[in-house]
Amino acid sequence: MKAIDVSQHTIIIPNHRLDLAGANAIKQEFVSLLEKKYNLWIIDMGNVEFIDSSGLSALVIGLKKAREHGYSLAICSLNPTVRLVFEITQLDRVFQIFDTIDDIFLDSHKKLLTA
């Protein structure tokens, strides 16, 4: 897992699998973000080839933590298989999902910060 801090936001780039081990790593990252007070947490899923219920649960926990502290969380760059998992579980209705990281910073950025 890699995290890139930029101004008032951070970009988290999970490894190839968001299974139990990957979920634990991203949950630890969410906890560390609370201390840094970033307005926007971006999860760049471009490298993620597999996600299971542990990974989905970790993302939901991250979204809940972000919202509890007045922050926004966005997900981008889902591959078709991972996107299908979000659609089947209807989590695509819960998360703000963007095709690319650039899309987050276009017109949607103002909307994201007010969500």
C-alpha positions as CSV (number, residue, x, y, z in Angstrom):
1,M,0.0,0.0,0.0
2,K,1.2,3.4,-0.9
3,A,-0.1,6.8,0.3
4,I,0.7,10.2,-1.3
5,D,-0.1,13.3,0.6
6,V,-0.9,16.4,-1.5
7,S,-2.1,19.7,0.1
8,Q,-5.5,19.1,1.7
9,H,-6.0,15.6,0.3
10,T,-4.3,12.2,0.3
11,I,-4.2,9.5,-2.3
12,I,-4.2,5.9,-1.1
13,I,-3.1,3.3,-3.6
14,P,-3.8,-0.2,-2.4
15,N,-1.9,-3.2,-3.6
16,H,-3.3,-5.8,-6.0
17,R,-5.6,-7.5,-3.5
18,L,-8.1,-6.1,-1.0
19,D,-8.6,-9.3,0.9
20,L,-8.2,-9.7,4.6
21,A,-4.5,-8.7,4.6
22,G,-5.1,-5.7,2.3
23,A,-8.2,-4.7,4.3
24,N,-6.2,-4.6,7.6
25,A,-3.5,-2.5,5.9
26,I,-6.0,0.0,4.5
27,K,-7.9,0.3,7.9
28,Q,-4.6,1.1,9.6
29,E,-4.0,3.8,6.9
30,F,-7.5,5.3,7.6
31,V,-6.7,5.5,11.3
32,S,-3.4,7.4,10.6
33,L,-5.3,9.8,8.3
34,L,-7.5,11.0,11.1
35,E,-4.5,12.6,12.8
36,K,-3.4,14.4,9.6
37,K,-6.8,16.1,8.9
38,Y,-7.0,15.8,5.1
39,N,-10.3,17.1,3.7
40,L,-10.4,14.5,0.9
41,W,-9.3,10.9,1.0
42,I,-8.9,9.4,-2.5
43,I,-8.6,5.6,-2.9
44,D,-7.0,4.9,-6.3
45,M,-8.0,1.3,-7.1
46,G,-6.1,1.1,-10.4
47,N,-3.8,-1.6,-9.1
48,V,-6.6,-3.6,-7.3
49,E,-7.4,-6.8,-9.2
50,F,-9.4,-8.6,-6.5
51,I,-11.6,-7.4,-3.7
52,D,-13.6,-9.5,-1.2
53,S,-16.0,-8.8,1.6
54,S,-13.1,-7.9,3.9
55,G,-11.9,-5.3,1.5
56,L,-15.4,-3.9,1.0
57,S,-15.9,-3.7,4.7
58,A,-12.7,-1.9,5.2
59,L,-13.7,0.7,2.6
60,V,-17.1,1.2,4.3
61,I,-15.3,1.7,7.6
62,G,-13.1,4.3,6.0
63,L,-16.0,6.1,4.5
64,K,-17.7,6.1,7.9
65,K,-14.6,7.4,9.6
66,A,-14.1,10.1,7.0
67,R,-17.7,11.3,7.3
68,E,-17.7,11.3,11.1
69,H,-14.8,13.7,10.9
70,G,-16.2,15.9,8.2
71,Y,-14.0,14.6,5.4
72,S,-14.9,13.2,2.0
73,L,-13.8,9.9,0.5
74,A,-13.7,9.1,-3.2
75,I,-12.8,6.0,-5.1
76,C,-11.4,6.0,-8.6
77,S,-9.9,3.7,-11.3
78,L,-11.9,0.6,-10.7
79,N,-11.2,-2.2,-13.2
80,P,-14.3,-3.9,-14.6
81,T,-14.2,-6.9,-12.3
82,V,-13.9,-4.8,-9.2
83,R,-16.5,-2.3,-10.4
84,L,-18.9,-5.3,-10.9
85,V,-18.4,-6.2,-7.2
86,F,-19.4,-2.7,-6.2
87,E,-22.5,-2.8,-8.5
88,I,-23.6,-6.3,-7.3
89,T,-23.3,-5.2,-3.6
90,Q,-24.9,-1.8,-4.5
91,L,-21.9,0.0,-2.9
92,D,-21.6,2.0,-6.1
93,R,-24.6,3.9,-4.7
94,V,-22.8,4.5,-1.4
95,F,-19.4,5.6,-2.6
96,Q,-18.5,8.5,-4.9
97,I,-16.8,6.6,-7.7
98,F,-14.9,8.3,-10.5
99,D,-13.4,6.7,-13.7
100,T,-10.0,8.4,-13.2
101,I,-8.3,10.5,-10.6
102,D,-8.4,13.5,-12.9
103,D,-12.2,13.3,-12.9
104,I,-12.2,13.9,-9.1
105,F,-10.4,17.3,-9.7
106,L,-12.6,18.5,-12.5
107,D,-16.1,19.7,-12.0
108,S,-16.9,17.0,-9.4
109,H,-14.3,18.4,-6.9
110,K,-16.6,21.1,-5.6
111,K,-19.5,18.7,-5.3
112,L,-17.2,16.1,-3.5
113,L,-16.1,18.5,-0.8
114,T,-19.7,19.4,0.0
115,A,-20.9,15.8,0.2
